[in-house]
Amino acid sequence: MSKFSRRIFMAGMGSLLAFGSAQAADWPQRPVTVVVPQAAGNSPDVLCRIITDKLSRALGQQFIVENKAGAANVVGMQSVAHATNDGYTFVFATSAALVTNPYTIKALSYDPIKDFVPVAMVAKSHHVLLVNPKVKANNLAELIALEKQAPGSLSLAVDGPRNISGLIAQTINKEAGTKMVLVPYNTISNAVQDSISGRTPVTIQSASVVEPFIKDGSLRPIAVAGNQRIASLPDVPAISETLKSVELQGWFMIMAPAGTPAAIIETMSKAVAKAIAEPDVLERAPTLGFEMEKGENTTPAGAKNFLAAQYAYTGKVLKELGIEPN
Amino acid sequence: MDTLISNLSLGFSVALGLQNLALAFLGCLVGTLIGVLPGVGPVATIAMLLPITFSLDPTGALIMLAGIYYGAQYGGSTTAILVNIPGEATSVVTAVDGHAMARRGRAGAALGIAALGSFFAGTVATIVIAAIGAPLTRVALLFGPTEYFALMIMGLVFAVVLAGGSLLKAVAMIMLGLLLSTVGTDLETGDQRMTFGQPFLWDGIDFAVLAMGVFGVSEILRNLGQSEDRDVVRGAIGRLLPNRKELRQSVAPVVRGTLLGSAFGILPGNGAILAPFASYAVEKKLAKDPSRFGKGAIEGVAGPEAANNAGAQTSFIPLLTLGIPANAVMALMVGAMTIHGIVPGPKVMTGNPSLFWGMIASMWIGNLMLLIINLPLVGLWVRLLKVPYRLLFPAILVFCCIGIYSINSQPIDVLLIGLFGFIGFLLIKFGFEPAPMLLGFVLGKLMEENLRRSLILSRGSLTTFVTEPISAGLLIVSLVLLVTALLPKIRKGRDEVFVE
């Protein structure tokens, strides 16, 4: 090795070492990838792009959204679970990926608790129980009473038996003792259309999708999923106001591969919390059907506790419904 | 009428602004280029370009994205004609006779008629949207699972008509397509069907993977199999544009295709994919000499291309008026709208009239631009075919691989096009046509979903398909079509038996 090239070699090693020790403090040095395990254009994807746009500006590096959709989030989650944990890969994880899949999919290729570390809870998604205006029920209790007069007469459009709307529908049936018939739709458009035309008089949909139909009166909201009313529909009661134990809800959390340096997680978490508290994000959230998270859950520790609680709760609900992994 | 004109003039005043004009041009250009690359579809491109639109105003952003969409539709036809690779379900039909024309040295005519037919269809579809878009939404609501199932049955009958050679082989291919479509997660129970525990099969086989394999890759294998007599035109190219006779032959198919496309496009749930197939079946049925079809009949390009473009455009109706996207590209457009804080739906027309009508006007401008971009390019594309095949095919393969990877970012998809390519090669060798299989595959998923939904809704009663008037009507039409399609073949079959 000539003197010159040795010098270059030493300099290179030196800078590598310096880079290593200063990694957390100088993060991010290059573009950061955020994987969305959903298709581009879906509302989680849109929300993620809004947030990463803020992060790019705040942290001075490009945050690139990469859509790895497919197989009920498994493709995207699996890729991040095995990604390098150097702080340059994150995942915009859905509740389905984190707390539903472990109970519905046999031999899941990732472990939501062990393979990932929570960064920040981002938002809860709002699902609404709606009826066709011809249905003579103004609230959930009346709908249950109506159904009990003729059990099995009402059809309920959902997006699939193991998706959030299907699970909510099954828990309602179980808790209320009703026999509404679930009709699965894998395209939202057909589901909404059939509820407007009255073929499936009841449906559970994301608040963002049905907002215009609520406004023009072609669908009537009678309850919102979860245990709290939502700001965009203040007069519509939460499902748990009528059926106490039905609290299932969708949500999103930013996670990193396990072993990502804690200092980077901390920096990222603070940046995310700041981004999701900005006024224009808060203003857009309802049109996407989300309520942005704030306070304790946006910290890594808070997100971890939230995840643990949801993991246990979903497990209990699915077990009661008799859903087995397959 | 007055309001229509005032609305359209508002629209054109928006769309003819310098910035929006430039964005429409950019969108059409990008769309054409990515459409021409096999496999790189509009979905991947729009997803990649979404962040750029952050800084644009919503109208400009949507005009550009819409330009990419129909630019890609058009560019996809170019690939189908030149190298027999349909990028989307809608250009499968174009590949059949378009590529046959290219082999006969009439690639220029096929490309030219596709451009002209698409422009005419686009113009009519724009007027349809502007004039009766809003009331037509009600028609869509008449279609439920039962009606869709009947519609899909009609689609399968088209597939039988579509078949050129042996009827038995065509039916076998349709069945194979139907079977392939059942791979994946069961919608009703969430169980895995024929996925062998492989996550990449959970969502079923991707249409693009199947199409690129059995059409594109198998075509390459076939060409390499025929030592020097390669398929792509090398000799005389002849007139670049369609001649007078070809133009005259195409007028009626284009008009009929436009009508069919406009009608099918209005149906949400991706009714537009049936339009080119329907148009092809109609043209073949009406033709004096149906045997020309499959061997390079210009009607088989003109009609389906017009139907395709009209359908692509009228499928904006459910999006703009109901806010429900008909396909993946439309879903992305909804995403783009919501990023800009616009909630798609009935309110857009009244709440953002300049956006709504600006977009509609830009559709026509986009179609005009596509014509301007594409007619001069025809010469270039045709000259591309003169590149020696030993240089051309590796390039096609590389683009196929990049394209297919860009759709789902799944390396396994790249391997799968190889596998399907080999299967497609064997099928062609044994005289089976892949087009009916693809139609069976596309319709299979929709058929199964809608069949099961209608049976849940009717609580298991099959009579629902004949007691619902629309469904009953569609089934009767299918039956009539099937009988008229089969009778001559059966009779001919008897004659042949007699001769022996």
Interface residues (C-beta under 8 A of the other chain):
Chain A: A39 A40 G41 N42 S43 D45 V46 R49 I50 D53 V65 E66 N67 K68 A69 G70 A71 A72 V74 V75 Q78 T104 A107 S109 G152 S155 G160 P161 R162 V181 L182 V183 P184 Y185 N186 T187 I188 S189 N190 V192 Q193 D194 I196 S197 R199 T200 S208 V209 E211 P212 F213 K215 D216 E283 R284 T287 L288 N326
Chain B: V43 I46 A47 L50 P51 F54 A140 L141 L142 F143 G144 P145 T185 L187 E188 T189 G190 D191 Q192 G197 P199 F200 W202 D203 P268 G269 P318 L322 G323 I324 P325 A326 A328 A331 L332 M333 V334 G335 A336 T338 I339 G341 V343 P344 G345 P346 K347 N408 S409 Q410 E449 R452 R453 I456 L457 R459
